[in-house]
Amino acid sequence: MARAARVPLPTPVDAETPSRGAGLLKRVLSTLILLPVVLTIVMAGPVWLFGATIVLIGAASQWEFTGMFARAGIRTYRTIGLVGGVAVTASFADKLRDFNGLPFTAVLLAVLAATLWRTMAWEPVAITVFGICYVNWLLGYGFWLRDLPSGKEWVLLLIAVTWLGETAAYLVGSSVGRHLLAPVISPRKTVEGAVAQFCVSVLAAVAAQAWFFRTLPVGHAVAVGALLGVVGQVGDLVESALKRSVGTKDTGHMIPGHGGMLDRIDSLLFNTPVLFYYAHNGRILGS
């Protein structure tokens, strides 16, 4: 009798299962709308528009990050995080390819000083500074990636490999996935989905090389696909762990079918700096 009374609470998996088809439709429609915009900005837009887009995406994601904790009743310094995050991302517009620590130091001091006006509480300071590092610092590498030789192609390769890999993971994981990858962190992610993401990431990189990035050696295309296919999943799991820690499914509702802006770029946050250092330090294409 006692056993029958213990009805488990619905999990994110339970809540999503009945509307999986609707969720997929929303994802497809969102992608059909966003993809031409992204392609235009990367391939045809001026550099300032690309940079402004990076800063705006970082600002929206930073606001969602602190909002996620605020909804859970955990205090953060949202305004300081937003303004400071914008400053840190914009600082990557410097083409020296050597991080300028002044904006980050100024933001850190501002956050610490803000605690003196209220109370000496470490938690809101730690979360705000972590959010700036996690969102704005990592996203800022998009500036430097765009500044490399064949920078447009590198950025397009990054987006294609990451988004196609994520789509494959979603489709395979939701349809035939049976073995959970990390049930404590994310009950929706499966081993089958992870394998699909890795394989499609490699195939996407090779296809990109043949389609628009002929100057990239095929061997490097395979390596990039494999690298991003793994690192992107780590980035996705990190965001899942953060959301799990505050009991939320999505960081926002900005993009139908995906959730918030931060949900859309979680893999890109890790893949962008990794691809930059691979391309730059490997001296590929003279970068």
Stockholm file with secondary structure:
# STOCKHOLM 1.0

chainA/1-287         MARAARVPLPTPVDAETPSRGAGLLKRVLSTLILLPVVLTIVMAGPVWLFGATIVLIGAASQWEFTGMFARAGIRTYRTIGLVGGVAVTASFADKLRDFNGLPFTAVLLAVLAATLWRTMAWEPVAITVFGICYVNWLLGYGFWLRDLPSGKEWVLLLIAVTWLGETAAYLVGSSVGRHLLAPVISPRKTVEGAVAQFCVSVLAAVAAQAWFFRTLPVGHAVAVGALLGVVGQVGDLVESALKRSVGTKDTGHMIPGHGGMLDRIDSLLFNTPVLFYYAHNGRILGS
#=GR chainA/1-287 SS CHHHHCCCCCCHHHHHGGGHHHHHHHHHHHHHHHHHHHHIIIIISCHHHHHHHHHHHHHHHHHHHHHHHHHTTCCCCHHHHHHHHHHHHHHTTSTTSSCCHHHHHHHHHHHHHHHHHSCCCHHHHHHHHHHIIIIIIHHHHHHHHHHSTTHHHHHHHHHHHHHHHHHHHHHHHHHHCCSEEETTTEEEEEHHHHHHHHHHHHHHHHHHHHHTCTTSCHHHHHHHHHHHHHHHHHHHHHHHHHHHHHTCSCSCSSBTTTBSHHHHHHHHHHHHHHHHHHHHHTTGGGC
#=GC SS_cons         CHHHHCCCCCCHHHHHGGGHHHHHHHHHHHHHHHHHHHHIIIIISCHHHHHHHHHHHHHHHHHHHHHHHHHTTCCCCHHHHHHHHHHHHHHTTSTTSSCCHHHHHHHHHHHHHHHHHSCCCHHHHHHHHHHIIIIIIHHHHHHHHHHSTTHHHHHHHHHHHHHHHHHHHHHHHHHHCCSEEETTTEEEEEHHHHHHHHHHHHHHHHHHHHHTCTTSCHHHHHHHHHHHHHHHHHHHHHHHHHHHHHTCSCSCSSBTTTBSHHHHHHHHHHHHHHHHHHHHHTTGGGC
//
